[in-house]
């Protein structure tokens, strides 16, 4: 083998070894135990993962939301802001003033979910937030206020 060929082979081997050593270092490490999201709940479809993926509430999150608010409604406690209305926890004139696939109108008041409930849910995708309007919990795009999914009628058993 000529001296020039030896240098080329040595250079290629050095590059190959460097790339092989850098691969594991550059790999992204999970930040939570396998099978759990960062907040401790099971992973769900809230974050799109490819073409045609949908954004919405995971089945686990729907159940968690219904259980959380179901206990409050069964005990006769309405969510904050509706407690003294005496109308089944519905704000006057505001019930169902939203539609899935449409932006939330500017005058419709909404509430953030309680931190103890948020800790049990899969985090919403970047650019989305969970909100509550009357007896419904919605997933809303923050920039456009578009309602993309909902857990409806929380006061119903």
N, C-alpha and C positions, 0 to 999 in steps of 0.2 A: 504494500500500500504506500502511495506517495505521501510526502510530508503534507501537502496541501489537502489531500483526502483525510488524513488523520485529524487535521485541524477542523475540518467541516464536521466530521463525525463527533469529535469532542464538543464542539459548539452545540450541536443538536442534542447530544446527551445532557449537557448542562441546562439547556432550555427545558427539556423534558422533565428533569429532576426538579427544577424550580417551579414549574407549573403543577407538578404532582404535589409538591409540598404546600403550595399556596391554596390548593383546592379546599382542603378541610378547614383552613383558617378563614377563608372567605365565606364558607357556608353559613347560612342563617340558622341560629340555634333557637328552638322553641322557648318561650318565656313562661309557659304554664305546663302543668302535668299533662301527659297524653290523654286526649279525650275530653279536656276541659277548656273553656274559653278563659280569657284573662280575668274575668269576674267570677269564675268558679262554676258557671253553668255549662251545660253541654253545648258543643258547637252547633250552630244552626245556619239557616239560609239567609241570614240578615246581610251578609257581605257577598256581593256577586263575585263569582270565581272564573267566569269565562263568558264567551259569547252566548247570548240567549239566557243568561242567568237572571233570575228574578230577585227583587228586593222585597222582603216582607217579614212578618213575624214567624219565628220558628214555632212548631207545635208546643214545645216545652214552654216557650214564653207566653203563648196564649193561655195555657193552663195556669201558669204562675200568676198572670194578671187577673184572671177570673177568680182564682182562689184568694188573692190579696183583697180585691175590692168586694168580692162576695161576702167575706167575713165582715167587712165594714157595713155593707148594706143590710145584712141579716141582723146586725146588732143595732140597726136604726141610725147609724152614723153616715151622713153624707160626706162626700169629699169636701175639702175646704172651699169656701165660697158659695156652697149650696146648702149648708147645714140648717139654716133657719127659713128656708123657702116653703116648707110644708107642701111640696108638690111632687114627691117621689124623686127628689134630687135632680130635677130638670130645671135649668135656668129659664126663666120666662122669655119666650121669643127666640131662644138660641138653639133649641133642640133641633138636630138634624139640618143645620145650616151649612153642612159640608157634604161633599160627594167625593168618593174615591175616584182618582184620575183627574180631579179638578183642583185648582189652587184654592186654598182656604181664603174666604173673603176677609178683607182688612179689618172689618169691625167685629169679627167673632173672637171673643176672649177664649184663651186656652191656658192650661196650667201645666207646669212641669210635673213629672212623676216623682213621687217621694224617693229620696236616696235609698231607703231600705228596700224598695221594690227594684230600683235600677240596678242595685248590686246583684240581684238574682237573675237578671236578663242578659242575653247576649248583647254586647254593645252594638248600637246602630252603626251602619256604615258611615264613613266620613261624609259629611255634608247632609246628614239626616239627623232627626231627633224624635224621641218619643214624647207625645203630648197627650193631655186628656181634655176632652170637651164633653161636658155633661156626663153621660153614662158610657162614653166611648173612649178608647185609647187608640191613638192614631200614630202612624209613622209618617212624618212630614219632611220633605226636602227643605232645608233651611233657606236656600237662596230663592227658590221659586214659590215656596209654601204649598207645593203640590202634595196632595194626600196620596200616598202610594199603597198603604195597607191599613186595616183597622181591625180592632177587636171590639165588636159592637154589643150594646145592651148589657152592660156589666151588672145591672140590678136584677136581671132575670136569672132564675136558677139554672 
